[in-house]
């Protein structure tokens, strides 16, 4: 049985903008060494994902630019599908420290998270919210693009 619910357009715009603000804020912090509490975790994770081929300073700047771009485009309501794809790729990468650095992520694996593990797991909410924003048709895409 197909269930349909209607979410007021204003709520969807607020959801899109709020995710955009979080992305912009967290990304902007990464441009300034020592301001982001996730900086070391991000650098170490990217180092592992890229096999150390990209210098650490470059990786954090690229990540900051990625996050700020996603944030700004979400706030502006532009290119929603491509932006959400970039968001989903980013989110997939944010879960890798659970595998790469279990001692940082868990006090009691697999359920007793450290503060780092909790920080990572909160991204499930962003993923689910982004799925709600995913345009189902061209009419929806147009509606979400208006701030």
The first five atom37 places (N, CA, C, CB, O) and aatype in JSON, in Angstrom:
{
  "aatype": [20, 20, 20, 20, 20, 20, 20, 20, 20, 20, 20, 20, 20, 20, 20, 20, 20, 20, 20, 20, 20, 20, 20, 20, 20, 20, 20, 20, 20, 20, 20, 20, 20, 20, 20, 20, 20, 20, 20, 20, 20, 20, 20, 20, 20, 20, 20, 20, 20, 20, 20, 20, 20, 20, 20, 20, 20, 20, 20, 20, 20, 20, 20, 20, 20, 20, 20, 20, 20, 20, 20, 20, 20, 20, 20, 20, 20, 20, 20, 20, 20, 20, 20, 20, 20, 20, 20, 20, 20, 20, 20, 20, 20, 20, 20, 20, 20, 20, 20, 20, 20, 20, 20, 20, 20, 20, 20, 20, 20, 20, 20, 20, 20, 20, 20, 20, 20, 20, 20, 20, 20, 20, 20, 20, 20, 20, 20, 20, 20, 20, 20, 20, 20, 20, 20, 20, 20, 20, 20, 20, 20, 20, 20, 20, 20, 20, 20],
  "atom_mask": [
    [1, 1, 1, 1, 1],
    [1, 1, 1, 1, 1],
    [1, 1, 1, 1, 1],
    [1, 1, 1, 1, 1],
    [1, 1, 1, 1, 1],
    [1, 1, 1, 1, 1],
    [1, 1, 1, 1, 1],
    [1, 1, 1, 1, 1],
    [1, 1, 1, 1, 1],
    [1, 1, 1, 1, 1],
    [1, 1, 1, 1, 1],
    [1, 1, 1, 1, 1],
    [1, 1, 1, 1, 1],
    [1, 1, 1, 1, 1],
    [1, 1, 1, 1, 1],
    [1, 1, 1, 1, 1],
    [1, 1, 1, 1, 1],
    [1, 1, 1, 1, 1],
    [1, 1, 1, 1, 1],
    [1, 1, 1, 1, 1],
    [1, 1, 1, 1, 1],
    [1, 1, 1, 1, 1],
    [1, 1, 1, 1, 1],
    [1, 1, 1, 1, 1],
    [1, 1, 1, 1, 1],
    [1, 1, 1, 1, 1],
    [1, 1, 1, 1, 1],
    [1, 1, 1, 1, 1],
    [1, 1, 1, 1, 1],
    [1, 1, 1, 1, 1],
    [1, 1, 1, 1, 1],
    [1, 1, 1, 1, 1],
    [1, 1, 1, 1, 1],
    [1, 1, 1, 1, 1],
    [1, 1, 1, 1, 1],
    [1, 1, 1, 1, 1],
    [1, 1, 1, 1, 1],
    [1, 1, 1, 1, 1],
    [1, 1, 1, 1, 1],
    [1, 1, 1, 1, 1],
    [1, 1, 1, 1, 1],
    [1, 1, 1, 1, 1],
    [1, 1, 1, 1, 1],
    [1, 1, 1, 1, 1],
    [1, 1, 1, 1, 1],
    [1, 1, 1, 1, 1],
    [1, 1, 1, 1, 1],
    [1, 1, 1, 1, 1],
    [1, 1, 1, 1, 1],
    [1, 1, 1, 1, 1],
    [1, 1, 1, 1, 1],
    [1, 1, 1, 1, 1],
    [1, 1, 1, 1, 1],
    [1, 1, 1, 1, 1],
    [1, 1, 1, 1, 1],
    [1, 1, 1, 1, 1],
    [1, 1, 1, 1, 1],
    [1, 1, 1, 1, 1],
    [1, 1, 1, 1, 1],
    [1, 1, 1, 1, 1],
    [1, 1, 1, 1, 1],
    [1, 1, 1, 1, 1],
    [1, 1, 1, 1, 1],
    [1, 1, 1, 1, 1],
    [1, 1, 1, 1, 1],
    [1, 1, 1, 1, 1],
    [1, 1, 1, 1, 1],
    [1, 1, 1, 1, 1],
    [1, 1, 1, 1, 1],
    [1, 1, 1, 1, 1],
    [1, 1, 1, 1, 1],
    [1, 1, 1, 1, 1],
    [1, 1, 1, 1, 1],
    [1, 1, 1, 1, 1],
    [1, 1, 1, 1, 1],
    [1, 1, 1, 1, 1],
    [1, 1, 1, 1, 1],
    [1, 1, 1, 1, 1],
    [1, 1, 1, 1, 1],
    [1, 1, 1, 1, 1],
    [1, 1, 1, 1, 1],
    [1, 1, 1, 1, 1],
    [1, 1, 1, 1, 1],
    [1, 1, 1, 1, 1],
    [1, 1, 1, 1, 1],
    [1, 1, 1, 1, 1],
    [1, 1, 1, 1, 1],
    [1, 1, 1, 1, 1],
    [1, 1, 1, 1, 1],
    [1, 1, 1, 1, 1],
    [1, 1, 1, 1, 1],
    [1, 1, 1, 1, 1],
    [1, 1, 1, 1, 1],
    [1, 1, 1, 1, 1],
    [1, 1, 1, 1, 1],
    [1, 1, 1, 1, 1],
    [1, 1, 1, 1, 1],
    [1, 1, 1, 1, 1],
    [1, 1, 1, 1, 1],
    [1, 1, 1, 1, 1],
    [1, 1, 1, 1, 1],
    [1, 1, 1, 1, 1],
    [1, 1, 1, 1, 1],
    [1, 1, 1, 1, 1],
    [1, 1, 1, 1, 1],
    [1, 1, 1, 1, 1],
    [1, 1, 1, 1, 1],
    [1, 1, 1, 1, 1],
    [1, 1, 1, 1, 1],
    [1, 1, 1, 1, 1],
    [1, 1, 1, 1, 1],
    [1, 1, 1, 1, 1],
    [1, 1, 1, 1, 1],
    [1, 1, 1, 1, 1],
    [1, 1, 1, 1, 1],
    [1, 1, 1, 1, 1],
    [1, 1, 1, 1, 1],
    [1, 1, 1, 1, 1],
    [1, 1, 1, 1, 1],
    [1, 1, 1, 1, 1],
    [1, 1, 1, 1, 1],
    [1, 1, 1, 1, 1],
    [1, 1, 1, 1, 1],
    [1, 1, 1, 1, 1],
    [1, 1, 1, 1, 1],
    [1, 1, 1, 1, 1],
    [1, 1, 1, 1, 1],
    [1, 1, 1, 1, 1],
    [1, 1, 1, 1, 1],
    [1, 1, 1, 1, 1],
    [1, 1, 1, 1, 1],
    [1, 1, 1, 1, 1],
    [1, 1, 1, 1, 1],
    [1, 1, 1, 1, 1],
    [1, 1, 1, 1, 1],
    [1, 1, 1, 1, 1],
    [1, 1, 1, 1, 1],
    [1, 1, 1, 1, 1],
    [1, 1, 1, 1, 1],
    [1, 1, 1, 1, 1],
    [1, 1, 1, 1, 1],
    [1, 1, 1, 1, 1],
    [1, 1, 1, 1, 1],
    [1, 1, 1, 1, 1],
    [1, 1, 1, 1, 1],
    [1, 1, 1, 1, 1],
    [1, 1, 1, 1, 1]
  ],
  "atom_positions": [
    [[0.83, -1.18, 0.0], [0.0, 0.0, 0.0], [0.88, 1.25, 0.0], [-0.95, -0.01, 1.21], [1.76, 1.38, 0.85]],
    [[0.66, 2.13, -0.93], [1.46, 3.34, -1.05], [0.91, 4.41, -0.11], [1.48, 3.85, -2.51], [-0.27, 4.76, -0.15]],
    [[1.82, 4.92, 0.72], [1.43, 5.97, 1.65], [1.93, 7.3, 1.1], [1.99, 5.7, 3.07], [3.09, 7.43, 0.73]],
    [[1.06, 8.27, 1.05], [1.47, 9.6, 0.6], [1.19, 10.6, 1.7], [0.73, 10.0, -0.71], [0.12, 10.62, 2.3]],
    [[2.17, 11.41, 1.95], [1.99, 12.51, 2.91], [2.48, 13.77, 2.25], [2.76, 12.24, 4.24], [3.38, 13.76, 1.4]],
    [[1.88, 14.84, 2.64], [2.25, 16.12, 2.07], [2.94, 16.97, 3.14], [1.01, 16.86, 1.49], [2.38, 17.22, 4.21]],
    [[4.14, 17.39, 2.85], [4.87, 18.26, 3.75], [4.75, 19.68, 3.21], [6.38, 17.83, 3.89], [5.0, 19.91, 2.02]],
    [[4.37, 20.63, 4.05], [4.27, 22.0, 3.56], [5.58, 22.47, 2.94], [3.86, 22.95, 4.71], [6.67, 22.2, 3.46]],
    [[5.47, 23.18, 1.83], [6.63, 23.67, 1.09], [7.57, 24.46, 1.97], [6.18, 24.52, -0.09], [8.79, 24.34, 1.85]],
    [[7.03, 25.27, 2.85], [7.85, 26.09, 3.74], [8.76, 25.22, 4.6], [6.96, 26.96, 4.64], [9.91, 25.58, 4.84]],
    [[8.26, 24.08, 5.08], [9.07, 23.19, 5.91], [10.22, 22.6, 5.11], [8.21, 22.07, 6.49], [11.33, 22.46, 5.63]],
    [[9.97, 22.25, 3.86], [11.02, 21.69, 3.02], [12.1, 22.72, 2.72], [10.42, 21.16, 1.7], [13.29, 22.4, 2.71]],
    [[11.69, 23.95, 2.49], [12.67, 25.02, 2.27], [13.48, 25.24, 3.55], [11.95, 26.34, 1.83], [14.7, 25.4, 3.48]],
    [[12.83, 25.26, 4.69], [13.53, 25.41, 5.96], [14.52, 24.27, 6.2], [12.53, 25.49, 7.12], [15.63, 24.49, 6.67]],
    [[14.11, 23.05, 5.86], [14.99, 21.89, 6.0], [16.21, 22.03, 5.11], [14.22, 20.59, 5.67], [17.34, 21.79, 5.54]],
    [[15.99, 22.41, 3.86], [17.08, 22.58, 2.9], [18.05, 23.66, 3.37], [16.53, 22.94, 1.51], [19.27, 23.46, 3.32]],
    [[17.53, 24.78, 3.82], [18.37, 25.88, 4.26], [19.12, 25.51, 5.54], [17.53, 27.14, 4.49], [20.29, 25.86, 5.69]],
    [[18.46, 24.8, 6.45], [19.13, 24.44, 7.71], [20.29, 23.47, 7.45], [18.13, 23.8, 8.7], [21.34, 23.6, 8.07]],
    [[20.12, 22.52, 6.55], [21.23, 21.63, 6.2], [22.33, 22.44, 5.53], [20.75, 20.48, 5.27], [23.52, 22.22, 5.79]],
    [[21.95, 23.36, 4.67], [22.92, 24.22, 4.01], [23.72, 25.05, 5.01], [22.23, 25.13, 3.03], [24.94, 25.18, 4.87]],
    [[23.06, 25.6, 6.02], [23.76, 26.38, 7.03], [24.76, 25.54, 7.82], [22.75, 27.01, 7.99], [25.87, 25.98, 8.09]],
    [[24.36, 24.31, 8.17], [25.27, 23.41, 8.89], [26.49, 23.11, 8.02], [24.55, 22.09, 9.28], [27.63, 23.17, 8.5]],
    [[26.26, 22.8, 6.75], [27.37, 22.51, 5.84], [28.28, 23.73, 5.7], [26.84, 22.08, 4.46], [29.5, 23.6, 5.77]],
    [[27.69, 24.89, 5.5], [28.49, 26.1, 5.32], [29.3, 26.41, 6.58], [27.57, 27.29, 4.97], [30.49, 26.72, 6.51]],
    [[28.66, 26.32, 7.72], [29.32, 26.64, 8.98], [30.46, 25.67, 9.27], [28.3, 26.62, 10.13], [31.59, 26.09, 9.54]],
    [[30.17, 24.35, 9.21], [31.2, 23.35, 9.51], [32.32, 23.41, 8.48], [30.59, 21.94, 9.54], [33.49, 23.22, 8.82]],
    [[31.98, 23.69, 7.22], [32.99, 23.8, 6.18], [33.87, 25.02, 6.39], [32.35, 23.86, 4.82], [35.09, 24.93, 6.25]],
    [[33.27, 26.15, 6.71], [34.04, 27.39, 6.9], [35.04, 27.24, 8.04], [33.09, 28.57, 7.18], [36.15, 27.76, 7.95]],
    [[34.66, 26.54, 9.1], [35.59, 26.34, 10.22], [36.86, 25.62, 9.77], [34.9, 25.54, 11.33], [37.94, 25.87, 10.32]],
    [[36.74, 24.74, 8.79], [37.89, 23.96, 8.33], [38.9, 24.79, 7.55], [37.42, 22.81, 7.47], [40.03, 24.34, 7.34]],
    [[38.53, 25.97, 7.12], [39.49, 26.85, 6.45], [40.51, 27.44, 7.44], [38.74, 27.99, 5.73], [41.57, 27.91, 7.03]],
    [[40.2, 27.4, 8.72], [41.04, 28.0, 9.74], [41.54, 26.91, 10.69], [40.27, 29.1, 10.52], [40.76, 26.32, 11.44]],
    [[42.84, 26.67, 10.65], [43.45, 25.61, 11.45], [43.08, 25.74, 12.93], [44.98, 25.63, 11.29], [43.22, 26.8, 13.54]],
    [[42.6, 24.63, 13.48], [42.29, 24.58, 14.9], [40.87, 24.99, 15.27], [43.21, 25.43, 15.61], [40.5, 24.86, 16.44]],
    [[40.08, 25.47, 14.33], [38.72, 25.91, 14.65], [37.7, 24.79, 14.59], [38.3, 27.01, 13.7], [36.7, 24.82, 15.31]],
    [[37.94, 23.8, 13.76], [36.99, 22.69, 13.62], [37.39, 21.54, 14.54], [36.9, 22.21, 12.15], [38.53, 21.06, 14.47]],
    [[36.48, 21.09, 15.4], [36.8, 19.95, 16.25], [36.98, 18.65, 15.45], [35.72, 19.77, 17.3], [37.52, 17.68, 15.97]],
    [[36.52, 18.65, 14.21], [36.63, 17.46, 13.38], [37.84, 17.5, 12.44], [35.36, 17.28, 12.55], [38.02, 16.61, 11.62]],
    [[38.67, 18.53, 12.57], [39.78, 18.73, 11.64], [40.73, 17.53, 11.59], [40.55, 19.97, 12.01], [41.01, 17.01, 10.52]],
    [[41.23, 17.11, 12.74], [42.18, 15.99, 12.75], [41.55, 14.71, 12.24], [42.73, 15.77, 14.16], [42.16, 13.96, 11.48]],
    [[40.32, 14.45, 12.67], [39.62, 13.26, 12.2], [39.45, 13.3, 10.69], [38.26, 13.12, 12.88], [39.65, 12.29, 10.01]],
    [[39.07, 14.44, 10.16], [38.88, 14.59, 8.71], [40.2, 14.39, 7.97], [38.29, 15.97, 8.37], [40.25, 13.69, 6.96]],
    [[41.26, 15.01, 8.46], [42.57, 14.88, 7.81], [43.02, 13.43, 7.81], [43.61, 15.77, 8.51], [43.46, 12.92, 6.78]],
    [[42.91, 12.76, 8.95], [43.34, 11.36, 9.05], [42.49, 10.44, 8.18], [43.29, 10.89, 10.49], [43.01, 9.5, 7.58]],
    [[41.19, 10.71, 8.12], [40.31, 9.89, 7.29], [40.62, 10.07, 5.81], [38.84, 10.24, 7.57], [40.73, 9.1, 5.07]],
    [[40.76, 11.31, 5.38], [41.07, 11.57, 3.97], [42.43, 11.01, 3.61], [41.02, 13.09, 3.67], [42.62, 10.49, 2.51]],
    [[43.38, 11.11, 4.53], [44.71, 10.55, 4.31], [44.61, 9.05, 4.03], [45.63, 10.81, 5.53], [45.26, 8.52, 3.13]],
    [[43.78, 8.39, 4.81], [43.6, 6.93, 4.64], [42.84, 6.63, 3.34], [42.83, 6.34, 5.84], [43.21, 5.7, 2.61]],
    [[41.8, 7.4, 3.04], [41.01, 7.18, 1.83], [41.8, 7.43, 0.55], [39.77, 8.06, 1.84], [41.57, 6.79, -0.47]],
    [[42.75, 8.38, 0.6], [43.52, 8.74, -0.59], [44.91, 8.1, -0.59], [43.65, 10.27, -0.69], [45.76, 8.42, -1.42]],
    [[45.13, 7.19, 0.37], [46.42, 6.5, 0.49], [47.58, 7.47, 0.67], [46.66, 5.63, -0.75], [48.71, 7.19, 0.26]],
    [[47.3, 8.62, 1.28], [48.32, 9.6, 1.56], [48.86, 10.33, 0.35], [49.42, 8.95, 2.25], [49.93, 10.95, 0.42]],
    [[48.15, 10.27, -0.77], [48.65, 10.89, -2.0], [48.46, 12.4, -2.05], [47.97, 10.27, -3.17], [49.1, 13.07, -2.86]],
    [[47.58, 12.93, -1.21], [47.31, 14.37, -1.23], [47.83, 14.95, 0.09], [45.77, 14.66, -1.43], [47.54, 14.4, 1.16]],
    [[48.57, 16.04, 0.04], [49.07, 16.66, 1.28], [47.93, 17.03, 2.23], [49.89, 17.92, 0.95], [46.84, 17.41, 1.79]],
    [[48.19, 16.92, 3.52], [47.15, 17.14, 4.53], [46.53, 18.54, 4.43], [47.73, 16.94, 5.92], [45.31, 18.68, 4.51]],
    [[47.36, 19.55, 4.27], [46.81, 20.91, 4.19], [45.85, 21.04, 3.0], [47.96, 21.95, 4.08], [44.81, 21.7, 3.09]],
    [[46.22, 20.41, 1.9], [45.38, 20.46, 0.7], [44.07, 19.73, 0.93], [46.12, 19.85, -0.51], [43.02, 20.2, 0.5]],
    [[44.11, 18.59, 1.62], [42.88, 17.81, 1.82], [41.87, 18.58, 2.66], [43.2, 16.48, 2.5], [40.67, 18.55, 2.36]],
    [[42.32, 19.25, 3.7], [41.37, 19.95, 4.56], [40.79, 21.17, 3.85], [42.05, 20.37, 5.87], [39.63, 21.52, 4.07]],
    [[41.58, 21.83, 3.0], [41.07, 22.97, 2.24], [40.06, 22.48, 1.2], [42.25, 23.73, 1.54], [39.02, 23.11, 1.0]],
    [[40.36, 21.37, 0.53], [39.41, 20.81, -0.44], [38.11, 20.39, 0.24], [40.04, 19.6, -1.17], [37.02, 20.62, -0.29]],
    [[38.23, 19.78, 1.42], [37.02, 19.38, 2.15], [36.22, 20.62, 2.56], [37.4, 18.55, 3.4], [35.0, 20.63, 2.45]],
    [[36.91, 21.64, 3.03], [36.23, 22.89, 3.43], [35.5, 23.49, 2.23], [37.24, 23.91, 4.0], [34.35, 23.93, 2.35]],
    [[36.16, 23.51, 1.09], [35.54, 24.06, -0.12], [34.34, 23.22, -0.54], [36.56, 24.14, -1.27], [33.3, 23.77, -0.91]],
    [[34.47, 21.9, -0.48], [33.37, 20.97, -0.82], [32.17, 21.27, 0.07], [33.82, 19.48, -0.66], [31.05, 21.46, -0.42]],
    [[32.4, 21.31, 1.39], [31.29, 21.51, 2.32], [30.66, 22.89, 2.15], [31.78, 21.34, 3.77], [29.43, 23.02, 2.17]],
    [[31.47, 23.92, 1.98], [30.92, 25.27, 1.79], [30.13, 25.37, 0.5], [32.05, 26.3, 1.8], [29.09, 26.03, 0.46]],
    [[30.62, 24.74, -0.56], [29.89, 24.76, -1.83], [28.54, 24.08, -1.7], [30.72, 24.08, -2.93], [27.52, 24.6, -2.15]],
    [[28.53, 22.9, -1.07], [27.26, 22.19, -0.84], [26.33, 23.08, -0.02], [27.49, 20.83, -0.12], [25.15, 23.22, -0.35]],
    [[26.86, 23.68, 1.04], [26.05, 24.54, 1.89], [25.46, 25.73, 1.16], [26.86, 25.02, 3.04], [24.27, 26.01, 1.28]],
    [[26.3, 26.44, 0.42], [25.82, 27.62, -0.31], [24.77, 27.25, -1.35], [27.0, 28.33, -0.98], [23.77, 27.96, -1.5]],
    [[24.99, 26.15, -2.06], [24.02, 25.74, -3.09], [22.71, 25.26, -2.47], [24.61, 24.63, -3.97], [21.64, 25.47, -3.04]],
    [[22.78, 24.62, -1.32], [21.54, 24.23, -0.63], [20.79, 25.47, -0.17], [21.85, 23.3, 0.57], [19.57, 25.55, -0.32]],
    [[21.49, 26.42, 0.39], [20.85, 27.66, 0.85], [20.2, 28.37, -0.34], [21.88, 28.59, 1.55], [19.08, 28.87, -0.24]],
    [[20.93, 28.43, -1.45], [20.42, 29.11, -2.64], [19.34, 28.3, -3.36], [21.55, 29.4, -3.6], [18.58, 28.86, -4.15]],
    [[19.27, 27.01, -3.1], [18.29, 26.16, -3.77], [18.64, 25.88, -5.22], [16.93, 26.79, -3.7], [17.75, 25.68, -6.04]],
    [[19.91, 25.87, -5.54], [20.37, 25.66, -6.92], [20.87, 24.24, -7.11], [21.48, 26.68, -7.28], [21.48, 23.66, -6.2]],
    [[20.62, 23.67, -8.28], [21.14, 22.36, -8.71], [20.96, 21.3, -7.62], [22.62, 22.48, -9.08], [21.91, 20.64, -7.22]],
    [[19.73, 21.15, -7.16], [19.46, 20.32, -5.99], [19.92, 18.88, -6.15], [18.0, 20.33, -5.7], [20.57, 18.34, -5.25]],
    [[19.61, 18.24, -7.28], [20.02, 16.83, -7.43], [21.54, 16.67, -7.39], [19.48, 16.27, -8.74], [22.03, 15.85, -6.61]],
    [[22.3, 17.41, -8.2], [23.76, 17.25, -8.13], [24.32, 17.57, -6.74], [24.43, 18.14, -9.17], [25.24, 16.9, -6.27]],
    [[23.78, 18.59, -6.09], [24.25, 18.97, -4.75], [23.97, 17.85, -3.76], [23.59, 20.27, -4.28], [24.83, 17.52, -2.94]],
    [[22.79, 17.26, -3.84], [22.47, 16.16, -2.93], [23.35, 14.94, -3.21], [20.99, 15.79, -3.05], [23.69, 14.21, -2.28]],
    [[23.71, 14.71, -4.45], [24.64, 13.61, -4.75], [25.99, 13.87, -4.08], [24.82, 13.45, -6.29], [26.57, 12.97, -3.48]],
    [[26.48, 15.12, -4.17], [27.73, 15.46, -3.49], [27.59, 15.31, -1.97], [28.14, 16.9, -3.83], [28.52, 14.88, -1.3]],
    [[26.42, 15.66, -1.45], [26.16, 15.5, -0.02], [26.2, 14.02, 0.35], [24.79, 16.11, 0.36], [26.81, 13.65, 1.36]],
    [[25.57, 13.16, -0.44], [25.55, 11.73, -0.14], [26.95, 11.12, -0.21], [24.61, 10.99, -1.09], [27.3, 10.27, 0.61]],
    [[27.75, 11.54, -1.18], [29.14, 11.05, -1.27], [29.91, 11.48, -0.02], [29.83, 11.59, -2.55], [30.61, 10.68, 0.59]],
    [[29.75, 12.74, 0.34], [30.42, 13.24, 1.55], [29.97, 12.47, 2.78], [30.14, 14.74, 1.74], [30.79, 12.06, 3.6]],
    [[28.67, 12.26, 2.91], [28.15, 11.55, 4.06], [28.67, 10.11, 4.13], [26.62, 11.55, 4.03], [28.98, 9.61, 5.21]],
    [[28.77, 9.45, 2.98], [29.32, 8.08, 2.97], [30.74, 8.09, 3.53], [29.31, 7.5, 1.52], [31.12, 7.19, 4.29]],
    [[31.5, 9.09, 3.17], [32.89, 9.19, 3.66], [32.94, 9.5, 5.15], [33.64, 10.27, 2.89], [33.89, 9.09, 5.83]],
    [[31.95, 10.21, 5.67], [31.98, 10.57, 7.09], [31.81, 9.35, 7.99], [30.89, 11.59, 7.39], [32.16, 9.4, 9.17]],
    [[31.27, 8.26, 7.46], [31.09, 7.06, 8.27], [32.33, 6.17, 8.28], [29.9, 6.27, 7.75], [32.41, 5.25, 9.1]],
    [[33.29, 6.41, 7.4], [34.46, 5.54, 7.33], [35.33, 5.54, 8.59], [35.3, 5.94, 6.16], [35.98, 4.52, 8.85]],
    [[35.38, 6.61, 9.38], [36.17, 6.51, 10.62], [35.68, 5.42, 11.57], [36.15, 7.84, 11.34], [36.45, 4.92, 12.39]],
    [[34.4, 5.05, 11.46], [33.91, 3.95, 12.29], [34.68, 2.66, 11.99], [32.4, 3.73, 12.06], [34.91, 1.84, 12.88]],
    [[35.09, 2.49, 10.74], [35.86, 1.33, 10.32], [37.36, 1.56, 10.48], [35.54, 0.97, 8.87], [38.08, 0.68, 10.94]],
    [[37.83, 2.74, 10.09], [39.26, 3.05, 10.1], [39.82, 3.27, 11.5], [39.52, 4.27, 9.26], [40.95, 2.88, 11.8]],
    [[39.03, 3.89, 12.36], [39.5, 4.28, 13.68], [38.5, 3.84, 14.77], [39.73, 5.82, 13.74], [37.93, 4.69, 15.45]],
    [[38.29, 2.55, 14.92], [37.28, 2.09, 15.88], [37.59, 2.52, 17.33], [37.18, 0.59, 15.82], [36.67, 2.73, 18.12]],
    [[38.86, 2.64, 17.67], [39.18, 3.04, 19.05], [38.79, 4.49, 19.32], [40.67, 2.85, 19.32], [38.53, 4.86, 20.47]],
    [[38.73, 5.32, 18.26], [38.26, 6.7, 18.42], [36.74, 6.79, 18.42], [38.82, 7.57, 17.31], [36.16, 7.73, 18.96]],
    [[36.1, 5.79, 17.81], [34.66, 5.85, 17.6], [33.84, 5.12, 18.66], [34.34, 5.28, 16.26], [32.68, 5.45, 18.89]],
    [[34.45, 4.13, 19.3], [33.69, 3.27, 20.23], [34.4, 3.12, 21.57], [33.46, 1.9, 19.61], [35.62, 2.94, 21.62]],
    [[33.62, 3.19, 22.64], [34.08, 2.73, 23.95], [33.8, 1.25, 24.07], [33.4, 3.52, 25.11], [34.63, 0.49, 24.58]],
    [[32.62, 0.82, 23.6], [32.18, -0.57, 23.65], [31.56, -0.92, 22.31], [31.17, -0.8, 24.82], [30.36, -0.75, 22.11]],
    [[32.39, -1.41, 21.38], [31.87, -1.72, 20.04], [30.79, -2.79, 20.11], [32.99, -2.18, 19.11], [30.89, -3.68, 20.95]],
    [[29.79, -2.76, 19.29], [29.49, -1.79, 18.25], [28.45, -0.77, 18.67], [29.02, -2.5, 17.02], [27.93, -0.05, 17.82]],
    [[28.13, -0.68, 19.95], [27.02, 0.2, 20.35], [27.44, 1.34, 21.27], [25.96, -0.61, 21.03], [26.74, 2.35, 21.33]],
    [[28.54, 1.23, 21.97], [28.95, 2.25, 22.93], [29.84, 3.28, 22.28], [29.65, 1.62, 24.11], [31.07, 3.14, 22.28]],
    [[29.25, 4.31, 21.74], [29.99, 5.33, 21.0], [30.75, 6.29, 21.91], [29.05, 6.1, 20.11], [30.29, 6.61, 23.0]],
    [[31.89, 6.72, 21.44], [32.59, 7.85, 22.05], [31.91, 9.12, 21.54], [34.14, 7.83, 21.72], [30.96, 9.05, 20.76]],
    [[32.4, 10.27, 21.98], [31.87, 11.53, 21.46], [32.1, 11.62, 19.95], [32.51, 12.73, 22.19], [31.25, 12.13, 19.22]],
    [[33.26, 11.14, 19.48], [33.55, 11.11, 18.05], [32.54, 10.23, 17.32], [34.99, 10.61, 17.78], [32.01, 10.61, 16.28]],
    [[32.27, 9.06, 17.87], [31.29, 8.15, 17.27], [29.9, 8.76, 17.21], [31.23, 6.85, 18.04], [29.18, 8.59, 16.22]],
    [[29.53, 9.47, 18.26], [28.23, 10.14, 18.27], [28.19, 11.25, 17.22], [27.92, 10.71, 19.66], [27.18, 11.45, 16.55]],
    [[29.29, 11.97, 17.09], [29.41, 13.04, 16.1], [29.21, 12.47, 14.69], [30.79, 13.74, 16.2], [28.56, 13.08, 13.85]],
    [[29.76, 11.29, 14.47], [29.62, 10.63, 13.17], [28.18, 10.15, 12.96], [30.6, 9.45, 13.05], [27.6, 10.37, 11.9]],
    [[27.63, 9.5, 13.96], [26.3, 8.9, 13.83], [25.19, 9.93, 13.65], [26.0, 8.06, 15.04], [24.15, 9.61, 13.07]],
    [[25.38, 11.16, 14.12], [24.36, 12.18, 13.93], [24.15, 12.48, 12.45], [24.73, 13.46, 14.67], [23.14, 13.07, 12.07]],
    [[25.11, 12.07, 11.62], [24.98, 12.29, 10.18], [23.85, 11.47, 9.57], [26.29, 11.96, 9.48], [23.41, 11.75, 8.46]],
    [[23.38, 10.45, 10.28], [22.21, 9.71, 9.8], [21.02, 10.64, 9.62], [21.85, 8.56, 10.77], [20.22, 10.48, 8.69]],
    [[20.89, 11.61, 10.51], [19.79, 12.56, 10.41], [19.93, 13.4, 9.14], [19.74, 13.48, 11.65], [18.94, 13.66, 8.45]],
    [[21.14, 13.83, 8.83], [21.37, 14.63, 7.62], [21.05, 13.8, 6.38], [22.84, 15.14, 7.56], [20.44, 14.3, 5.44]],
    [[21.47, 12.54, 6.37], [21.19, 11.66, 5.23], [19.68, 11.51, 5.04], [21.84, 10.26, 5.43], [19.18, 11.65, 3.92]],
    [[18.96, 11.24, 6.12], [17.5, 11.07, 6.01], [16.81, 12.36, 5.58], [16.93, 10.59, 7.35], [15.88, 12.34, 4.78]],
    [[17.27, 13.48, 6.11], [16.69, 14.77, 5.72], [16.95, 15.04, 4.24], [17.26, 15.91, 6.58], [16.08, 15.56, 3.53]],
    [[18.15, 14.7, 3.77], [18.48, 14.9, 2.36], [17.62, 14.0, 1.47], [19.97, 14.63, 2.1], [17.26, 14.39, 0.36]],
    [[17.3, 12.81, 1.95], [16.41, 11.92, 1.18], [15.02, 12.53, 1.06], [16.33, 10.53, 1.85], [14.36, 12.37, 0.03]],
    [[14.57, 13.21, 2.1], [13.28, 13.89, 2.05], [13.31, 15.0, 1.0], [12.91, 14.48, 3.45], [12.32, 15.26, 0.32]],
    [[14.47, 15.66, 0.86], [14.6, 16.76, -0.09], [14.79, 16.3, -1.53], [15.75, 17.64, 0.31], [14.63, 17.09, -2.46]],
    [[15.15, 15.04, -1.72], [15.42, 14.54, -3.08], [14.21, 14.77, -3.97], [15.79, 13.02, -3.05], [13.12, 14.3, -3.67]],
    [[14.39, 15.51, -5.09], [13.27, 15.81, -5.98], [12.75, 14.53, -6.66], [13.68, 16.84, -7.05], [13.53, 13.75, -7.2]],
    [[11.45, 14.35, -6.62], [10.84, 13.15, -7.22], [10.44, 13.39, -8.67], [9.62, 12.73, -6.41], [10.33, 12.44, -9.45]],
    [[10.23, 14.66, -9.04], [9.85, 15.0, -10.42], [10.26, 16.44, -10.7], [8.32, 14.8, -10.65], [10.76, 17.13, -9.81]],
    [[10.06, 16.89, -11.92], [10.5, 18.23, -12.29], [9.74, 19.31, -11.51], [10.32, 18.45, -13.79], [10.31, 20.35, -11.18]],
    [[8.46, 19.06, -11.23], [7.68, 20.03, -10.46], [8.27, 20.2, -9.06], [6.2, 19.58, -10.37], [8.37, 21.32, -8.56]],
    [[8.67, 19.08, -8.43], [9.27, 19.14, -7.11], [10.59, 19.87, -7.17], [9.46, 17.74, -6.54], [10.89, 20.67, -6.28]],
    [[11.4, 19.62, -8.2], [12.7, 20.27, -8.33], [12.53, 21.79, -8.4], [13.43, 19.76, -9.59], [13.29, 22.53, -7.78]],
    [[11.53, 22.23, -9.14], [11.29, 23.66, -9.26], [10.84, 24.24, -7.93], [10.26, 23.94, -10.33], [11.23, 25.35, -7.57]],
    [[9.99, 23.49, -7.19], [9.49, 24.0, -5.93], [10.62, 24.16, -4.91], [8.42, 23.08, -5.38], [10.65, 25.15, -4.18]],
    [[11.53, 23.2, -4.85], [12.6, 23.24, -3.86], [13.64, 24.3, -4.2], [13.28, 21.88, -3.75], [14.4, 24.72, -3.32]],
    [[13.69, 24.74, -5.43], [14.76, 25.66, -5.82], [14.43, 27.1, -5.47], [15.03, 25.55, -7.31], [15.27, 27.99, -5.65]],
    [[13.24, 27.36, -4.98], [12.85, 28.71, -4.6], [13.07, 28.87, -3.11], [11.37, 29.01, -4.99], [12.49, 28.12, -2.31]],
    [[13.91, 29.82, -2.72], [14.22, 30.01, -1.28], [13.12, 30.76, -0.58], [15.54, 30.75, -1.1], [13.21, 31.0, 0.62]]
  ]
}
